[in-house]
């Protein structure tokens, strides 16, 4: 199977097993993976790993990123603090698909304590296999970038 692209992945201590399961699944789908940690069940801080993966995606080192913590919320918020990142936190595949199709999301977050292994795989597959539609959605993606730069988009 041909390699599809490099996916960055990271997690905090609550999601070590979920991360391992997703890494194996990504391999089955033909993706190369760069693991940014954590690797130990000892308490750690989700912002560290959200930022590591986000920097790799924003810098072009990784095509997309996946981050996992207990709920997916904190690590997704951390990732979104990096310029150029559009990280979506999902608990089901439809939102993952639509975040790619309409919002050009470049990172996915989910919670190891919220979704089970098979649902996580469906979410990941939907996220990675959906292409950005562009077109009418591009103006809104541009507005997100403008907000990130500090612009007022209320007069768009």
ChimeraX commands (.cxc) that place a marker at each C-alpha (Angstrom):
marker #1 position 0.00,0.00,0.00 radius 0.5
marker #1 position 1.34,3.45,-0.89 radius 0.5
marker #1 position 1.95,5.92,1.93 radius 0.5
marker #1 position -0.86,8.48,2.02 radius 0.5
marker #1 position 0.94,11.27,3.92 radius 0.5
marker #1 position 2.55,11.98,7.27 radius 0.5
marker #1 position 0.14,12.33,10.17 radius 0.5
marker #1 position 1.30,13.82,13.47 radius 0.5
marker #1 position -0.24,12.35,16.60 radius 0.5
marker #1 position -0.01,13.20,20.27 radius 0.5
marker #1 position -1.81,12.59,23.52 radius 0.5
marker #1 position -1.66,13.11,27.25 radius 0.5
marker #1 position -1.38,10.35,29.85 radius 0.5
marker #1 position -5.11,9.52,29.68 radius 0.5
marker #1 position -4.96,8.47,26.05 radius 0.5
marker #1 position -1.84,6.32,25.62 radius 0.5
marker #1 position -3.77,3.19,24.62 radius 0.5
marker #1 position -6.12,5.08,22.30 radius 0.5
marker #1 position -3.12,6.67,20.59 radius 0.5
marker #1 position -1.46,3.27,20.08 radius 0.5
marker #1 position -4.66,1.88,18.58 radius 0.5
marker #1 position -4.99,4.85,16.20 radius 0.5
marker #1 position -1.33,4.63,15.16 radius 0.5
marker #1 position -1.86,0.98,14.18 radius 0.5
marker #1 position -5.05,1.90,12.32 radius 0.5
marker #1 position -3.32,4.72,10.45 radius 0.5
marker #1 position -0.73,2.19,9.31 radius 0.5
marker #1 position -3.51,-0.06,8.01 radius 0.5
marker #1 position -4.88,2.92,6.04 radius 0.5
marker #1 position -1.46,3.55,4.50 radius 0.5
marker #1 position -0.42,6.64,6.47 radius 0.5
marker #1 position 3.01,7.28,7.91 radius 0.5
marker #1 position 2.88,8.57,11.49 radius 0.5
marker #1 position 5.06,10.79,13.63 radius 0.5
marker #1 position 4.36,10.19,17.31 radius 0.5
marker #1 position 4.89,13.27,19.48 radius 0.5
marker #1 position 4.12,11.47,22.77 radius 0.5
marker #1 position 3.17,11.04,25.55 radius 0.5
marker #1 position 4.36,7.51,26.09 radius 0.5
marker #1 position 3.98,7.07,29.83 radius 0.5
marker #1 position 0.89,6.78,32.02 radius 0.5
marker #1 position 2.49,9.25,34.45 radius 0.5
marker #1 position 0.54,12.50,34.72 radius 0.5
marker #1 position 1.39,14.98,31.97 radius 0.5
marker #1 position -0.06,18.15,30.49 radius 0.5
marker #1 position -2.22,18.03,27.34 radius 0.5
marker #1 position -1.16,21.53,26.09 radius 0.5
marker #1 position 2.39,20.23,25.57 radius 0.5
marker #1 position 1.27,17.59,23.10 radius 0.5
marker #1 position -1.41,19.70,21.44 radius 0.5
marker #1 position 1.21,22.34,20.71 radius 0.5
marker #1 position 3.85,19.86,19.49 radius 0.5
marker #1 position 1.52,18.34,16.90 radius 0.5
marker #1 position 0.05,21.71,15.92 radius 0.5
marker #1 position 3.49,23.19,15.28 radius 0.5
marker #1 position 4.37,20.24,13.05 radius 0.5
marker #1 position 1.16,20.66,11.04 radius 0.5
marker #1 position 1.40,24.47,10.81 radius 0.5
marker #1 position 5.05,24.20,9.80 radius 0.5
marker #1 position 4.34,21.70,7.03 radius 0.5
marker #1 position 6.20,18.80,8.62 radius 0.5
marker #1 position 2.96,16.80,8.90 radius 0.5
marker #1 position 0.02,16.81,6.50 radius 0.5
marker #1 position -2.56,16.64,9.30 radius 0.5
marker #1 position -2.62,16.07,13.04 radius 0.5
marker #1 position -4.56,13.99,15.54 radius 0.5
marker #1 position -4.54,14.78,19.25 radius 0.5
marker #1 position -6.20,12.85,22.06 radius 0.5
marker #1 position -6.83,13.55,25.73 radius 0.5
marker #1 position -9.59,12.48,28.12 radius 0.5
marker #1 position -12.32,14.52,26.42 radius 0.5
marker #1 position -10.48,15.89,23.38 radius 0.5
marker #1 position -11.53,19.39,24.40 radius 0.5
marker #1 position -8.42,20.64,26.21 radius 0.5
marker #1 position -5.89,19.26,23.76 radius 0.5
marker #1 position -7.96,20.61,20.85 radius 0.5
marker #1 position -8.03,24.06,22.47 radius 0.5
marker #1 position -4.27,23.92,22.93 radius 0.5
marker #1 position -3.76,23.01,19.26 radius 0.5
marker #1 position -6.00,25.85,18.13 radius 0.5
marker #1 position -3.74,28.40,19.85 radius 0.5
marker #1 position -1.14,27.75,17.14 radius 0.5
marker #1 position -1.33,30.11,14.16 radius 0.5
marker #1 position -2.72,28.33,11.09 radius 0.5
marker #1 position -4.40,25.47,12.93 radius 0.5
marker #1 position -8.06,24.60,12.55 radius 0.5
marker #1 position -8.54,21.73,15.00 radius 0.5
marker #1 position -11.97,20.18,15.41 radius 0.5
marker #1 position -12.99,18.15,18.45 radius 0.5
marker #1 position -15.33,15.34,17.39 radius 0.5
marker #1 position -17.23,12.51,19.02 radius 0.5
marker #1 position -18.81,11.21,15.80 radius 0.5
marker #1 position -17.80,10.90,12.12 radius 0.5
marker #1 position -20.26,13.37,10.56 radius 0.5
marker #1 position -18.69,16.40,12.25 radius 0.5
marker #1 position -15.23,15.13,11.32 radius 0.5
marker #1 position -16.30,14.85,7.69 radius 0.5
marker #1 position -17.98,18.27,7.58 radius 0.5
marker #1 position -15.04,19.98,9.32 radius 0.5
marker #1 position -12.85,18.84,6.45 radius 0.5
marker #1 position -15.36,19.49,3.64 radius 0.5
marker #1 position -16.45,22.96,4.76 radius 0.5
marker #1 position -13.82,24.27,7.20 radius 0.5
marker #1 position -10.60,22.72,5.85 radius 0.5
marker #1 position -9.78,21.48,9.36 radius 0.5
marker #1 position -6.17,20.34,9.53 radius 0.5
marker #1 position -6.27,18.71,12.95 radius 0.5
marker #1 position -8.63,16.36,14.74 radius 0.5
marker #1 position -9.10,15.97,18.49 radius 0.5
marker #1 position -11.16,13.39,20.32 radius 0.5
marker #1 position -11.53,12.04,23.81 radius 0.5
marker #1 position -10.27,8.63,24.84 radius 0.5
marker #1 position -12.79,8.69,27.70 radius 0.5
marker #1 position -15.62,9.79,25.38 radius 0.5
marker #1 position -15.41,7.53,22.32 radius 0.5
marker #1 position -14.53,3.87,22.07 radius 0.5
marker #1 position -11.90,2.40,19.77 radius 0.5
marker #1 position -14.15,1.54,16.85 radius 0.5
marker #1 position -15.89,4.93,16.91 radius 0.5
marker #1 position -12.49,6.63,17.06 radius 0.5
marker #1 position -11.47,4.75,13.93 radius 0.5
marker #1 position -14.63,5.87,12.11 radius 0.5
marker #1 position -13.97,9.48,13.14 radius 0.5
marker #1 position -10.34,9.31,11.99 radius 0.5
marker #1 position -11.25,7.68,8.68 radius 0.5
marker #1 position -13.97,10.26,7.97 radius 0.5
marker #1 position -11.58,13.09,8.79 radius 0.5
marker #1 position -8.72,11.82,6.67 radius 0.5
marker #1 position -10.73,10.66,3.66 radius 0.5
marker #1 position -12.79,13.83,3.22 radius 0.5
marker #1 position -11.40,16.49,0.91 radius 0.5
marker #1 position -11.93,20.19,1.41 radius 0.5
marker #1 position -14.59,21.43,-1.02 radius 0.5
marker #1 position -13.29,25.00,-1.32 radius 0.5
marker #1 position -15.56,27.16,-3.46 radius 0.5
marker #1 position -18.23,28.90,-1.40 radius 0.5
marker #1 position -16.54,27.74,1.82 radius 0.5
marker #1 position -13.23,29.47,1.10 radius 0.5
marker #1 position -14.50,32.91,2.14 radius 0.5
marker #1 position -15.32,31.59,5.62 radius 0.5
marker #1 position -11.98,29.85,5.95 radius 0.5
marker #1 position -10.35,33.14,4.93 radius 0.5
marker #1 position -12.40,34.88,7.62 radius 0.5
marker #1 position -11.04,32.46,10.22 radius 0.5
marker #1 position -7.51,33.38,9.14 radius 0.5
marker #1 position -8.42,37.07,9.33 radius 0.5
marker #1 position -9.72,36.63,12.89 radius 0.5
marker #1 position -6.46,34.90,13.75 radius 0.5
marker #1 position -4.60,37.99,12.49 radius 0.5
marker #1 position -6.77,40.21,14.70 radius 0.5
marker #1 position -9.07,41.57,12.00 radius 0.5
marker #1 position -12.72,42.45,12.55 radius 0.5
marker #1 position -14.75,40.28,10.19 radius 0.5
marker #1 position -18.16,41.74,11.06 radius 0.5
marker #1 position -18.11,43.86,7.90 radius 0.5
marker #1 position -17.25,41.04,5.48 radius 0.5
marker link #1:1,2 radius 0.2
marker link #1:2,3 radius 0.2
marker link #1:3,4 radius 0.2
marker link #1:4,5 radius 0.2
marker link #1:5,6 radius 0.2
marker link #1:6,7 radius 0.2
marker link #1:7,8 radius 0.2
marker link #1:8,9 radius 0.2
marker link #1:9,10 radius 0.2
marker link #1:10,11 radius 0.2
marker link #1:11,12 radius 0.2
marker link #1:12,13 radius 0.2
marker link #1:13,14 radius 0.2
marker link #1:14,15 radius 0.2
marker link #1:15,16 radius 0.2
marker link #1:16,17 radius 0.2
marker link #1:17,18 radius 0.2
marker link #1:18,19 radius 0.2
marker link #1:19,20 radius 0.2
marker link #1:20,21 radius 0.2
marker link #1:21,22 radius 0.2
marker link #1:22,23 radius 0.2
marker link #1:23,24 radius 0.2
marker link #1:24,25 radius 0.2
marker link #1:25,26 radius 0.2
marker link #1:26,27 radius 0.2
marker link #1:27,28 radius 0.2
marker link #1:28,29 radius 0.2
marker link #1:29,30 radius 0.2
marker link #1:30,31 radius 0.2
marker link #1:31,32 radius 0.2
marker link #1:32,33 radius 0.2
marker link #1:33,34 radius 0.2
marker link #1:34,35 radius 0.2
marker link #1:35,36 radius 0.2
marker link #1:36,37 radius 0.2
marker link #1:37,38 radius 0.2
marker link #1:38,39 radius 0.2
marker link #1:39,40 radius 0.2
marker link #1:40,41 radius 0.2
marker link #1:41,42 radius 0.2
marker link #1:42,43 radius 0.2
marker link #1:43,44 radius 0.2
marker link #1:44,45 radius 0.2
marker link #1:45,46 radius 0.2
marker link #1:46,47 radius 0.2
marker link #1:47,48 radius 0.2
marker link #1:48,49 radius 0.2
marker link #1:49,50 radius 0.2
marker link #1:50,51 radius 0.2
marker link #1:51,52 radius 0.2
marker link #1:52,53 radius 0.2
marker link #1:53,54 radius 0.2
marker link #1:54,55 radius 0.2
marker link #1:55,56 radius 0.2
marker link #1:56,57 radius 0.2
marker link #1:57,58 radius 0.2
marker link #1:58,59 radius 0.2
marker link #1:59,60 radius 0.2
marker link #1:60,61 radius 0.2
marker link #1:61,62 radius 0.2
marker link #1:62,63 radius 0.2
marker link #1:63,64 radius 0.2
marker link #1:64,65 radius 0.2
marker link #1:65,66 radius 0.2
marker link #1:66,67 radius 0.2
marker link #1:67,68 radius 0.2
marker link #1:68,69 radius 0.2
marker link #1:69,70 radius 0.2
marker link #1:70,71 radius 0.2
marker link #1:71,72 radius 0.2
marker link #1:72,73 radius 0.2
marker link #1:73,74 radius 0.2
marker link #1:74,75 radius 0.2
marker link #1:75,76 radius 0.2
marker link #1:76,77 radius 0.2
marker link #1:77,78 radius 0.2
marker link #1:78,79 radius 0.2
marker link #1:79,80 radius 0.2
marker link #1:80,81 radius 0.2
marker link #1:81,82 radius 0.2
marker link #1:82,83 radius 0.2
marker link #1:83,84 radius 0.2
marker link #1:84,85 radius 0.2
marker link #1:85,86 radius 0.2
marker link #1:86,87 radius 0.2
marker link #1:87,88 radius 0.2
marker link #1:88,89 radius 0.2
marker link #1:89,90 radius 0.2
marker link #1:90,91 radius 0.2
marker link #1:91,92 radius 0.2
marker link #1:92,93 radius 0.2
marker link #1:93,94 radius 0.2
marker link #1:94,95 radius 0.2
marker link #1:95,96 radius 0.2
marker link #1:96,97 radius 0.2
marker link #1:97,98 radius 0.2
marker link #1:98,99 radius 0.2
marker link #1:99,100 radius 0.2
marker link #1:100,101 radius 0.2
marker link #1:101,102 radius 0.2
marker link #1:102,103 radius 0.2
marker link #1:103,104 radius 0.2
marker link #1:104,105 radius 0.2
marker link #1:105,106 radius 0.2
marker link #1:106,107 radius 0.2
marker link #1:107,108 radius 0.2
marker link #1:108,109 radius 0.2
marker link #1:109,110 radius 0.2
marker link #1:110,111 radius 0.2
marker link #1:111,112 radius 0.2
marker link #1:112,113 radius 0.2
marker link #1:113,114 radius 0.2
marker link #1:114,115 radius 0.2
marker link #1:115,116 radius 0.2
marker link #1:116,117 radius 0.2
marker link #1:117,118 radius 0.2
marker link #1:118,119 radius 0.2
marker link #1:119,120 radius 0.2
marker link #1:120,121 radius 0.2
marker link #1:121,122 radius 0.2
marker link #1:122,123 radius 0.2
marker link #1:123,124 radius 0.2
marker link #1:124,125 radius 0.2
marker link #1:125,126 radius 0.2
marker link #1:126,127 radius 0.2
marker link #1:127,128 radius 0.2
marker link #1:128,129 radius 0.2
marker link #1:129,130 radius 0.2
marker link #1:130,131 radius 0.2
marker link #1:131,132 radius 0.2
marker link #1:132,133 radius 0.2
marker link #1:133,134 radius 0.2
marker link #1:134,135 radius 0.2
marker link #1:135,136 radius 0.2
marker link #1:136,137 radius 0.2
marker link #1:137,138 radius 0.2
marker link #1:138,139 radius 0.2
marker link #1:139,140 radius 0.2
marker link #1:140,141 radius 0.2
marker link #1:141,142 radius 0.2
marker link #1:142,143 radius 0.2
marker link #1:143,144 radius 0.2
marker link #1:144,145 radius 0.2
marker link #1:145,146 radius 0.2
marker link #1:146,147 radius 0.2
marker link #1:147,148 radius 0.2
marker link #1:148,149 radius 0.2
marker link #1:149,150 radius 0.2
marker link #1:150,151 radius 0.2
marker link #1:151,152 radius 0.2
marker link #1:152,153 radius 0.2
marker link #1:153,154 radius 0.2
marker link #1:154,155 radius 0.2
marker link #1:155,156 radius 0.2
view
